[in-house]
């Protein structure tokens, strides 16, 4: 859980107020809904969205935040926000890029069932360079997989995932 400090009011610089929602602006990152299978045929939903507070947020189907992930690539931008001396809210792009879901859907039902793998790949637009991959196979315990370097360039585009088949007889969907 990440807790923010109260913001300073623009109208009266001595007045302190607590914002009801401590969530950065979601500007270019489009939320991605992911469906998870459960016991007895029940499904649960997680909605993932990057925000300009430096975090990738995970919400349940009712809109409650379950966790927030701070990628190491966003730390310099977050540091800039923390050390700012201006009383005004400064916009600083961080986790602002598109999100790609890679779901190895062996049951072909669009739901992440037990044993299936699911990964989120997201960029930062101008907030940082490269892309980050996290494993969201379990909706409650995200795991860092890797940072993908783009040779110092920003990550404005949506990541595209494809398979390369090196088998002479061809590859099946389940080969991964």
Helices and strands as residue ranges (DSSP letters): E 7-8, E 16-17, E 32-37, G 39-41, E 43-50, E 56-60, E 65-69, G 72-74, H 75-82, E 99-104, E 117-123, E 125-129, E 131-135, E 143-148, E 154-155
